[in-house]
Amino acid sequence: MACLQVTPTSTFGGVETFGAGYVMADIIKQLEVQEAALRARIEARLDKEDVAWSYVQQTALPGTALVDAGALADLIVVGRL
């Protein structure tokens, strides 16, 4: 089983008139806390199961990350926080 957690930080950023980019730091910090809690819950559950598993966290566009990670997958389950 391969677990993929994608953080689309491009959703929480922007570009100013003069071309400077920024990311909303408070939102990113909240996402990191939520992601850590989710990962801990999933890993605790999978540690009790008799299956091989991996957990990968990426910062990318969700569609691109799913296509890249799921190219050889038989099944993809998608969820959100």
C-alpha beads as a LAMMPS data file, in Angstrom:
LAMMPS data file: protein, C-alpha beads

81 atoms
80 bonds

1 atom types
1 bond types

-500.0 500.0 xlo xhi
-500.0 500.0 ylo yhi
-500.0 500.0 zlo zhi

Masses

1 110.0

Atoms # bond

1 1 1 0.000 0.000 0.000
2 1 1 1.342 3.410 -0.895
3 1 1 0.000 6.473 0.894
4 1 1 0.453 9.845 -0.781
5 1 1 -0.246 13.135 0.960
6 1 1 -0.202 16.176 -1.314
7 1 1 -0.029 19.776 -0.159
8 1 1 -0.974 22.161 -2.972
9 1 1 0.784 25.243 -1.604
10 1 1 0.343 27.036 -4.924
11 1 1 -3.302 27.402 -3.873
12 1 1 -2.225 29.485 -0.885
13 1 1 0.130 31.842 -2.638
14 1 1 0.087 34.548 -5.192
15 1 1 2.011 37.129 -7.092
16 1 1 2.026 40.844 -6.374
17 1 1 1.848 43.543 -9.021
18 1 1 5.629 43.852 -9.087
19 1 1 6.163 40.113 -9.523
20 1 1 7.068 39.184 -5.957
21 1 1 5.620 35.844 -4.860
22 1 1 4.273 35.092 -1.411
23 1 1 2.702 32.233 0.496
24 1 1 0.273 32.669 3.352
25 1 1 2.511 31.454 6.179
26 1 1 -0.243 31.026 8.777
27 1 1 -2.244 28.769 6.487
28 1 1 0.815 26.672 5.648
29 1 1 1.575 26.206 9.365
30 1 1 -2.009 25.072 10.018
31 1 1 -1.806 22.656 7.098
32 1 1 1.433 21.200 8.446
33 1 1 -0.164 20.592 11.854
34 1 1 -3.206 18.916 10.277
35 1 1 -1.031 16.845 7.952
36 1 1 1.157 15.653 10.830
37 1 1 -1.922 14.594 12.813
38 1 1 -3.368 12.744 9.817
39 1 1 -0.075 11.012 9.103
40 1 1 0.276 9.925 12.747
41 1 1 -3.252 8.460 12.713
42 1 1 -2.704 6.597 9.453
43 1 1 0.720 5.271 10.449
44 1 1 -0.579 4.096 13.834
45 1 1 -3.351 2.190 12.108
46 1 1 -1.145 0.690 9.404
47 1 1 1.463 -0.412 11.950
48 1 1 -1.163 -2.806 13.332
49 1 1 -1.921 -4.353 9.931
50 1 1 -0.022 -7.130 8.212
51 1 1 0.684 -5.258 4.983
52 1 1 3.700 -3.512 3.540
53 1 1 3.135 0.215 3.204
54 1 1 4.874 3.487 2.516
55 1 1 3.945 7.100 3.175
56 1 1 5.086 9.935 0.937
57 1 1 4.368 13.614 1.411
58 1 1 4.693 15.995 -1.538
59 1 1 4.158 19.651 -2.270
60 1 1 2.678 19.641 -5.754
61 1 1 -0.482 19.988 -7.768
62 1 1 -2.780 17.135 -6.647
63 1 1 -3.605 15.896 -10.146
64 1 1 0.022 15.742 -11.189
65 1 1 1.051 13.995 -7.972
66 1 1 -1.724 11.402 -8.330
67 1 1 -0.824 10.629 -11.931
68 1 1 2.866 10.305 -11.061
69 1 1 2.334 8.170 -7.953
70 1 1 -0.543 6.108 -9.296
71 1 1 0.855 5.069 -12.656
72 1 1 1.189 1.422 -11.559
73 1 1 -1.540 1.401 -8.910
74 1 1 -4.473 -0.989 -9.118
75 1 1 -6.620 1.198 -6.882
76 1 1 -6.492 4.831 -5.796
77 1 1 -8.507 6.119 -2.840
78 1 1 -8.742 9.884 -2.636
79 1 1 -9.686 11.890 0.429
80 1 1 -9.200 15.326 1.883
81 1 1 -8.883 16.911 5.294

Bonds

1 1 1 2
2 1 2 3
3 1 3 4
4 1 4 5
5 1 5 6
6 1 6 7
7 1 7 8
8 1 8 9
9 1 9 10
10 1 10 11
11 1 11 12
12 1 12 13
13 1 13 14
14 1 14 15
15 1 15 16
16 1 16 17
17 1 17 18
18 1 18 19
19 1 19 20
20 1 20 21
21 1 21 22
22 1 22 23
23 1 23 24
24 1 24 25
25 1 25 26
26 1 26 27
27 1 27 28
28 1 28 29
29 1 29 30
30 1 30 31
31 1 31 32
32 1 32 33
33 1 33 34
34 1 34 35
35 1 35 36
36 1 36 37
37 1 37 38
38 1 38 39
39 1 39 40
40 1 40 41
41 1 41 42
42 1 42 43
43 1 43 44
44 1 44 45
45 1 45 46
46 1 46 47
47 1 47 48
48 1 48 49
49 1 49 50
50 1 50 51
51 1 51 52
52 1 52 53
53 1 53 54
54 1 54 55
55 1 55 56
56 1 56 57
57 1 57 58
58 1 58 59
59 1 59 60
60 1 60 61
61 1 61 62
62 1 62 63
63 1 63 64
64 1 64 65
65 1 65 66
66 1 66 67
67 1 67 68
68 1 68 69
69 1 69 70
70 1 70 71
71 1 71 72
72 1 72 73
73 1 73 74
74 1 74 75
75 1 75 76
76 1 76 77
77 1 77 78
78 1 78 79
79 1 79 80
80 1 80 81
